[in-house]
Amino acid sequence: MRIEFHGAAREVTGSCHLVDCGGVRILLDCGMIQGGRERHERNREPFPFDPRTLDCVILSHAHIDHSGRLPLLRKAGYHGPIVTTAPTAQLLEIMLADSGRIQEEDARWTIRRLEKRKKDTSWVTALYTEEDAIAVLDQLVPVPLGGTHTLPRAGTVTFVPAGHILGAATIDLRLDDEGTSRRLVFSGDLGVQGARLLPRPQSVDCPDYLIMESTYGDRDRANEGDRTERLFDIIQRTMRRKGKVIIPAFAVGRTQEVLTRINDLVEAGRLPDARVYVDSPMAVAATRAFALHPEAYSRPVRELMEDGDAPLYFEGLELVSRVEDSMALNESRRPAVIISASGMCTAGRIKHHLKHSITNSRNTVVFVGYQASGSLGQVIQAGTNPIRIFGEWYPLNARVETIEGFSAHADRRELLEWFASLGDAPTRTFVVHGEEAVSLHFADTLAKQFNAPVTVPKRGQHFELS
């Protein structure tokens, strides 16, 4: 068996791992690089392997940093199966198309900015188009969450619920090589134990080899108390100042978790007059997709539904799709909560909302998720002043808050508990999906606490496993 690491190795985004077992080549995830100035160049680089030689792609979940380069993979010649869970397949119909639209929109904005400065625009092209993204959907092979799928000439894959977002799974591979069976588990992104909407990640039996994420592998979340109460306090204080609460949130997962919390506050009569807008076509479509899969919800939320409550919908909520309505939000002076994508502020409508809101001290920007180094979100979160958006500089006068508890990623303690649930340490563990210092720290913790053989691979590095 051979494993090659081509993304999310000593970095957070761009998940992409190639497994070769007995000549069968399986790609685990095909994600986009997000954050950092070099992301544009890296996303356009040719794949370091020939996509035409792949037998199968297996996708852990729908987030763009795990799925966003699938259209490029197809354009490079891969037309085989993309196996994933049924909810993930449904979300991909929304997310990949939206990603294609964003690529086209970003290209148009770049052209306008360059034309304004009388510079050459002939080199500007979209990374891929909406049409490219839609073409990939025919390759999807949906499997029930928790189900097992037979891989031709290779073995089986089981999708174990990971609790990260709807449909997210830990990938449990049982691979056959000349009569020898080996198990390789890819954790994917593991969810948190205290989420409101989705249940905690399920454990698996100890595999031979493990590829494990480490996004929050060096920290435990601050004890902020009840995250719903923290959100309520921020919204209430901002409303008293007659300001807006701007929440950059991933369209899939984070948006729905925040909505569930606000629903609790509205249903309790604590935010009777709040106007809440979800301003992202993808987030709107994803919220509707979430509503179609209540079987994936946590037990407390399912119990609410049995009592007649719709956890993702409440009085005062408006789902915004049209560009005109989005622009009107920026013109309005009325207090409101605006949840918009992308979560790291690297693209999408959130950049327009930030442009129109960060100069006003009445407003509050609330981060509810991880901000990759170099992303616009990380720059704002760090308190940098002024802030550059769309090539222009704006003073940061708005208040900036962070609620770590809303992250969909397990923290250090939760990651260690999941690893301990394996029972024994795998023959070898590869730590990925974390900033370099974080991954190294987490790997050292695993080695010391569990006497586990651990490696933190570099991008482009490969390993021959017996």
C-alpha positions as CSV (number, residue, x, y, z in Angstrom):
1,M,0.0,0.0,0.0
2,R,1.2,3.5,-0.9
3,I,-0.2,6.8,0.4
4,E,0.6,10.2,-1.1
5,F,-0.4,13.5,0.5
6,H,-1.2,16.2,-2.0
7,G,-3.1,18.7,0.2
8,A,-4.1,19.5,3.8
9,A,-0.6,18.3,4.8
10,R,0.8,20.8,7.3
11,E,-2.0,23.1,6.3
12,V,-5.8,23.2,6.9
13,T,-7.4,23.3,3.5
14,G,-7.1,21.5,0.2
15,S,-7.7,17.9,1.5
16,C,-6.4,15.4,-1.1
17,H,-4.8,12.0,-0.3
18,L,-4.0,9.3,-2.9
19,V,-4.1,5.6,-1.8
20,D,-2.6,2.9,-4.1
21,C,-3.3,-0.7,-3.0
22,G,-2.5,-3.5,-5.3
23,G,-2.7,-1.2,-8.3
24,V,-6.1,0.2,-7.4
25,R,-5.8,4.0,-7.0
26,I,-8.3,5.7,-4.7
27,L,-8.4,9.5,-4.1
28,L,-9.6,10.6,-0.7
29,D,-11.1,14.1,-1.1
30,C,-10.3,16.7,-3.8
31,G,-10.5,20.0,-2.0
32,M,-9.8,23.6,-2.8
33,I,-7.0,25.7,-1.2
34,Q,-8.6,28.5,0.8
35,G,-6.9,31.4,2.5
36,G,-3.5,33.0,1.7
37,R,-2.4,34.9,-1.3
38,E,-1.0,31.9,-3.0
39,R,-4.3,30.0,-3.1
40,H,-5.2,31.3,-6.6
41,E,-1.9,29.9,-8.1
42,R,-2.1,26.7,-6.2
43,N,-5.7,25.9,-7.1
44,R,-4.7,26.3,-10.8
45,E,-1.7,24.0,-10.6
46,P,-1.9,20.7,-12.5
47,F,-2.6,17.7,-10.3
48,P,0.7,16.0,-9.2
49,F,-0.8,12.7,-10.5
50,D,-2.6,11.7,-13.6
51,P,-6.4,11.9,-12.9
52,R,-7.0,9.4,-15.7
53,T,-5.3,6.7,-13.7
54,L,-7.7,6.9,-10.7
55,D,-10.1,4.1,-10.1
56,C,-12.3,5.9,-7.6
57,V,-12.7,9.1,-5.6
58,I,-14.2,8.9,-2.1
59,L,-15.4,12.1,-0.5
60,S,-15.6,12.6,3.2
61,H,-18.0,15.6,3.1
62,A,-19.2,18.5,1.0
63,H,-17.2,21.4,2.3
64,I,-15.3,23.1,-0.6
65,D,-11.9,22.6,1.0
66,H,-12.6,18.8,0.6
67,S,-14.6,18.9,-2.7
68,G,-13.9,22.1,-4.5
69,R,-11.4,20.9,-7.1
70,L,-13.6,18.0,-8.4
71,P,-14.6,20.0,-11.5
72,L,-10.9,20.5,-12.2
73,L,-10.3,16.8,-11.7
74,R,-13.0,16.0,-14.3
75,K,-11.5,18.6,-16.8
76,A,-8.2,16.9,-16.3
77,G,-9.6,13.6,-17.5
78,Y,-11.2,11.8,-14.5
79,H,-14.7,10.5,-15.4
80,G,-15.0,7.6,-12.9
81,P,-17.2,7.2,-9.7
82,I,-17.2,9.7,-6.9
83,V,-18.5,7.8,-3.9
84,T,-19.9,9.6,-0.9
85,T,-23.0,9.7,1.4
86,A,-26.4,10.5,0.1
87,P,-26.7,13.8,2.0
88,T,-23.3,14.9,0.8
89,A,-24.3,14.1,-2.8
90,Q,-27.3,16.3,-2.3
91,L,-25.3,19.1,-0.8
92,L,-22.7,18.9,-3.6
93,E,-25.5,19.7,-6.1
94,I,-25.7,23.0,-4.3
95,M,-22.2,23.7,-3.3
96,L,-20.3,22.9,-6.5
97,A,-22.6,24.9,-8.6
98,D,-22.3,27.8,-6.2
99,S,-18.6,27.5,-6.2
100,G,-18.6,27.7,-10.0
101,R,-20.7,30.9,-9.8
102,I,-18.3,32.4,-7.3
103,Q,-15.3,31.6,-9.5
104,E,-17.0,33.4,-12.4
105,E,-18.1,36.3,-10.2
106,D,-14.6,36.8,-8.8
107,A,-13.2,36.8,-12.3
108,R,-15.7,39.5,-13.3
109,W,-14.8,41.6,-10.2
110,T,-11.1,41.3,-11.0
111,I,-11.7,42.4,-14.6
112,R,-13.7,45.5,-13.4
113,R,-11.1,46.4,-10.9
114,L,-8.3,46.1,-13.5
115,E,-10.3,48.0,-16.2
116,K,-10.8,50.8,-13.7
117,R,-7.0,51.1,-13.4
118,K,-6.6,50.7,-17.2
119,K,-4.6,47.4,-16.8
120,D,-4.6,44.3,-18.9
121,T,-7.5,41.9,-18.2
122,S,-6.8,39.3,-21.0
123,W,-5.2,36.9,-18.5
124,V,-8.2,36.8,-16.1
125,T,-10.3,33.6,-16.3
126,A,-12.5,31.7,-13.8
127,L,-11.0,28.7,-12.1
128,Y,-14.0,26.8,-13.4
129,T,-17.5,27.6,-14.3
130,E,-20.9,26.7,-13.0
131,E,-21.3,24.4,-16.1
132,D,-18.1,22.7,-15.2
133,A,-19.3,22.1,-11.7
134,I,-22.7,20.7,-12.7
135,A,-21.0,18.2,-15.1
136,V,-19.3,16.5,-12.1
137,L,-22.7,15.5,-10.5
138,D,-23.3,12.7,-12.9
139,Q,-20.3,10.9,-11.4
140,L,-21.7,10.9,-7.9
141,V,-22.4,7.5,-6.3
142,P,-24.6,8.2,-3.2
143,V,-24.4,5.7,-0.2
144,P,-26.5,6.0,2.9
145,L,-24.8,7.6,5.9
146,G,-23.5,4.6,7.9
147,G,-23.7,2.4,4.9
148,T,-21.1,0.2,3.1
149,H,-20.2,0.3,-0.6
150,T,-18.2,-2.3,-2.5
151,L,-15.3,-1.0,-4.4
152,P,-14.4,-2.8,-7.7
153,R,-11.2,-4.8,-7.3
154,A,-10.4,-3.1,-4.0
155,G,-12.7,-4.0,-1.1
156,T,-15.3,-1.9,0.7
157,V,-15.8,1.6,2.1
158,T,-18.0,2.3,5.1
159,F,-19.2,5.9,5.8
160,V,-19.2,6.3,9.6
161,P,-21.1,9.4,10.8
162,A,-18.6,12.1,11.8
163,G,-21.0,14.8,13.1
164,H,-19.1,17.6,11.3
165,I,-21.8,18.7,8.8
166,L,-24.8,17.0,7.3
167,G,-23.6,13.8,5.6
168,A,-20.0,14.1,6.9
169,A,-18.4,10.7,7.4
170,T,-15.2,9.0,8.6
171,I,-14.1,6.8,5.8
172,D,-13.4,3.2,6.8
173,L,-11.6,1.4,4.0
174,R,-11.1,-2.4,3.9
175,L,-8.7,-3.0,1.0
176,D,-7.6,-6.3,-0.5
177,D,-4.1,-6.8,-1.9
178,E,-3.2,-10.3,-3.2
179,G,-5.2,-12.0,-0.4
180,T,-4.1,-9.6,2.3
181,S,-6.7,-7.4,3.9
182,R,-5.8,-4.0,5.4
183,R,-7.9,-1.3,7.0
184,L,-7.3,2.3,6.4
185,V,-9.4,4.9,8.2
186,F,-9.6,8.6,7.2
187,S,-11.2,10.5,10.0
188,G,-12.4,13.3,7.7
189,D,-13.4,16.3,9.7
190,L,-14.7,15.3,13.2
191,G,-17.5,17.2,14.8
192,V,-17.9,18.5,18.3
193,Q,-19.6,16.9,21.2
194,G,-21.8,19.9,22.2
195,A,-23.4,20.8,18.8
196,R,-27.1,21.6,18.9
197,L,-28.2,20.3,15.5
198,L,-26.0,17.2,14.8
199,P,-24.9,14.4,17.1
200,R,-21.3,13.7,18.2
201,P,-19.0,11.7,15.9
202,Q,-19.1,8.0,16.1
203,S,-16.0,5.9,16.9
204,V,-14.5,3.1,14.8
205,D,-12.5,0.0,15.6
206,C,-8.8,0.4,15.5
207,P,-7.5,0.2,11.9
208,D,-4.1,-0.7,10.6
209,Y,-3.5,2.8,9.4
210,L,-5.1,6.1,10.3
211,I,-5.2,9.5,8.6
212,M,-6.5,12.0,11.2
213,E,-7.4,15.6,11.1
214,S,-5.9,18.1,13.6
215,T,-7.5,21.5,12.9
216,Y,-7.8,22.3,16.7
217,G,-5.2,19.8,17.8
218,D,-3.3,22.3,20.0
219,R,-6.2,23.9,21.9
220,D,-9.2,23.3,24.0
221,R,-12.1,25.7,23.5
222,A,-12.3,28.5,26.1
223,N,-15.0,27.9,28.6
224,E,-17.4,30.6,27.3
225,G,-20.4,29.3,29.0
226,D,-23.5,28.5,27.0
227,R,-22.7,29.5,23.4
228,T,-26.4,30.3,22.9
229,E,-26.2,32.8,25.8
230,R,-23.1,34.3,24.4
231,L,-24.7,34.8,21.0
232,F,-27.8,36.3,22.7
233,D,-25.7,38.8,24.6
234,I,-23.9,40.0,21.4
235,I,-27.1,40.3,19.4
236,Q,-28.9,42.1,22.2
237,R,-26.0,44.6,22.8
238,T,-25.7,45.4,19.1
239,M,-29.4,45.9,18.7
240,R,-29.4,48.4,21.6
241,R,-26.8,50.3,19.6
242,K,-29.1,50.1,16.6
243,G,-26.4,48.3,14.7
244,K,-26.1,45.1,12.6
245,V,-24.6,41.8,13.6
246,I,-22.6,40.4,10.7
247,I,-21.9,36.7,11.0
248,P,-19.5,35.2,8.4
249,A,-20.5,31.5,8.3
250,F,-19.9,28.5,6.1
251,A,-23.1,28.0,4.1
252,V,-23.3,24.4,5.0
253,G,-23.2,23.4,8.7
254,R,-22.3,26.6,10.6
255,T,-25.2,28.6,9.2
256,Q,-27.7,25.9,10.2
257,E,-26.1,25.5,13.7
258,V,-26.4,29.2,14.3
259,L,-30.0,29.2,13.1
260,T,-30.9,26.5,15.5
261,R,-29.5,28.5,18.4
262,I,-31.3,31.7,17.3
263,N,-34.5,29.6,16.9
264,D,-34.1,28.6,20.6
265,L,-34.0,32.3,21.6
266,V,-36.9,33.3,19.4
267,E,-39.1,30.4,20.6
268,A,-38.3,31.4,24.2
269,G,-39.5,35.0,23.5
270,R,-36.0,36.5,24.1
271,L,-35.6,38.0,20.6
272,P,-39.1,38.9,19.7
273,D,-38.3,41.6,17.2
274,A,-35.1,40.4,15.7
275,R,-34.7,40.4,11.9
276,V,-32.5,37.6,10.8
277,Y,-31.3,37.2,7.2
278,V,-29.5,34.3,5.7
279,D,-27.9,36.0,2.7
280,S,-26.3,33.4,0.5
281,P,-28.0,31.4,-2.3
282,M,-26.0,28.3,-1.3
283,A,-26.8,28.7,2.4
284,V,-30.5,29.1,1.5
285,A,-30.4,25.9,-0.6
286,A,-28.4,24.1,2.0
287,T,-30.8,25.0,4.8
288,R,-33.6,23.5,2.8
289,A,-31.5,20.4,2.2
290,F,-30.8,20.1,5.9
291,A,-34.6,20.2,6.5
292,L,-34.9,17.1,4.3
293,H,-32.7,15.0,6.5
294,P,-34.0,15.1,10.1
295,E,-32.7,11.5,10.6
296,A,-29.2,13.0,10.8
297,Y,-30.2,15.4,13.6
298,S,-29.3,15.1,17.3
299,R,-31.8,13.5,19.6
300,P,-32.8,16.8,21.4
301,V,-33.5,18.4,18.0
302,R,-35.5,15.5,16.8
303,E,-37.6,15.7,20.0
304,L,-38.2,19.4,19.3
305,M,-39.5,18.4,15.9
306,E,-41.8,15.8,17.4
307,D,-43.3,18.6,19.4
308,G,-44.0,20.7,16.3
309,D,-41.0,23.0,16.3
310,A,-39.0,23.6,13.0
311,P,-35.5,24.1,14.3
312,L,-34.3,25.9,11.1
313,Y,-37.2,28.3,10.6
314,F,-38.7,30.9,12.9
315,E,-40.6,34.3,12.9
316,G,-38.3,37.1,11.7
317,L,-36.1,34.9,9.5
318,E,-35.8,35.7,5.8
319,L,-33.8,33.6,3.4
320,V,-32.2,35.9,0.8
321,S,-31.4,34.7,-2.7
322,R,-31.8,37.7,-5.1
323,V,-28.8,40.1,-5.5
324,E,-31.1,43.0,-5.3
325,D,-32.4,42.0,-1.9
326,S,-28.8,41.4,-0.7
327,M,-27.8,44.9,-1.8
328,A,-30.8,46.4,0.0
329,L,-29.6,44.9,3.3
330,N,-26.5,47.1,2.9
331,E,-28.6,50.2,2.3
332,S,-30.9,49.6,5.2
333,R,-30.2,51.3,8.5
334,R,-32.5,48.9,10.5
335,P,-30.9,46.7,13.1
336,A,-30.5,43.1,11.8
337,V,-28.5,39.9,12.0
338,I,-27.0,39.0,8.7
339,I,-25.5,35.5,8.2
340,S,-23.6,35.2,5.0
341,A,-20.9,33.1,3.3
342,S,-18.1,32.4,2.9
343,G,-17.1,31.5,6.4
344,M,-13.5,32.7,6.0
345,C,-14.6,35.9,4.1
346,T,-12.6,34.8,1.0
347,A,-15.4,35.1,-1.4
348,G,-19.2,35.6,-1.8
349,R,-21.6,38.2,-0.4
350,I,-20.1,38.4,3.0
351,K,-17.3,40.6,1.5
352,H,-19.9,43.1,0.4
353,H,-21.5,43.2,3.8
354,L,-18.2,43.6,5.5
355,K,-17.3,46.5,3.1
356,H,-20.5,48.3,4.1
357,S,-20.4,47.5,7.8
358,I,-16.9,47.5,9.3
359,T,-16.6,51.3,9.3
360,N,-19.6,51.7,11.6
361,S,-18.9,51.4,15.4
362,R,-22.5,50.4,16.0
363,N,-22.0,47.1,14.2
364,T,-20.5,43.8,15.3
365,V,-18.7,41.2,13.3
366,V,-19.0,37.8,14.9
367,F,-16.8,34.9,13.9
368,V,-18.2,31.5,14.6
369,G,-15.7,29.3,12.8
370,Y,-12.0,28.7,12.0
371,Q,-10.2,31.4,10.1
372,A,-7.3,30.2,8.0
373,S,-4.0,32.1,8.1
374,G,-4.1,34.8,5.5
375,S,-7.8,34.8,4.9
376,L,-9.7,38.1,5.1
377,G,-11.6,36.7,8.2
378,Q,-8.3,36.0,10.0
379,V,-7.1,39.5,9.2
380,I,-10.3,41.1,10.6
381,Q,-10.3,38.7,13.6
382,A,-6.7,39.8,14.4
383,G,-7.8,43.4,14.6
384,T,-5.8,44.6,11.7
385,N,-6.6,48.2,10.8
386,P,-7.3,49.3,8.1
387,I,-8.8,46.3,6.1
388,R,-8.4,45.8,2.4
389,I,-11.6,44.6,0.6
390,F,-12.0,44.5,-3.2
391,G,-8.7,46.4,-3.5
392,E,-9.8,49.3,-1.3
393,W,-8.9,50.2,2.3
394,Y,-11.5,50.6,5.0
395,P,-11.1,51.5,8.7
396,L,-12.1,48.8,11.1
397,N,-14.5,50.5,13.6
398,A,-17.0,47.7,14.1
399,R,-16.6,45.5,17.1
400,V,-15.2,42.1,16.5
401,E,-16.2,39.0,18.5
402,T,-15.4,35.3,18.3
403,I,-17.4,32.4,19.7
404,E,-15.2,29.4,19.4
405,G,-17.9,27.0,20.6
406,F,-19.7,27.2,17.3
407,S,-16.9,25.5,15.4
408,A,-17.8,22.3,13.7
409,H,-14.3,20.9,14.4
410,A,-13.5,18.9,17.5
411,D,-11.0,20.5,19.8
412,R,-7.9,18.9,21.2
413,R,-9.7,17.1,24.0
414,E,-12.4,15.8,21.7
415,L,-9.8,14.6,19.2
416,L,-7.9,12.8,21.9
417,E,-11.1,11.1,23.1
418,W,-11.9,10.0,19.6
419,F,-8.5,8.5,19.2
420,A,-8.7,6.8,22.6
421,S,-12.0,5.2,21.5
422,L,-10.1,3.2,18.9
423,G,-8.9,1.0,21.7
424,D,-5.4,0.5,20.5
425,A,-3.0,2.7,18.5
426,P,-2.9,2.0,14.8
427,T,0.3,0.7,13.3
428,R,0.8,4.2,11.9
429,T,-1.1,7.4,12.2
430,F,-0.7,10.3,9.8
431,V,-1.8,13.7,11.1
432,V,-3.2,16.1,8.5
433,H,-5.6,19.0,8.1
434,G,-4.0,21.5,10.5
435,E,-1.5,24.4,10.5
436,E,2.0,23.0,10.6
437,A,2.7,23.9,14.2
438,V,-0.7,22.5,15.3
439,S,-0.3,19.2,13.5
440,L,3.2,18.7,14.9
441,H,1.9,19.5,18.4
442,F,-1.0,17.1,18.1
443,A,1.2,14.4,16.7
444,D,3.6,14.8,19.7
445,T,0.6,14.5,22.1
446,L,-0.6,11.3,20.4
447,A,2.9,9.8,20.6
448,K,3.3,10.6,24.3
449,Q,-0.1,9.8,25.6
450,F,-0.7,6.6,23.5
451,N,2.8,5.5,22.5
452,A,1.5,5.8,19.0
453,P,3.7,5.8,15.9
454,V,2.8,9.2,14.3
455,T,3.9,11.0,11.2
456,V,3.1,14.5,10.0
457,P,3.4,14.3,6.2
458,K,4.5,17.2,4.0
459,R,2.7,18.1,0.9
460,G,3.9,15.8,-1.9
461,Q,5.4,13.2,0.4
462,H,4.6,9.5,0.0
463,F,4.8,6.4,2.2
464,E,5.1,2.7,1.3
465,L,3.2,0.7,3.9
466,S,3.5,-3.1,4.3
